Amino acid sequence: MANQLFQKARETVAIAKQAANGNSSADAQQAIFVAKNALSSAYANSTVAEQEQLSMMQNELDDIQSQ
């Protein structure tokens, strides 16, 4: 069974990245906030491999936010 929280986190990070690049009508700061919440929710229910990917996604969001 696929980890739905992980999938949702991946989707919301993609939306946040698009918003930050101006390729989406979504507000970038709101999209980042939603993505960070999704990452947090997914982390506890993920495998070690998924947690590593979630950490990389978190780093991407941190980079976007610091720009």
Secondary structure, DSSP 8 states (H G I E B T S, - for coil): ---HHHHHHHHHHHHHHHHHTT-SSS-HHHHHHHHHHHHHHHHTTS-HHHHHHHHHHHHHHHHHHT-
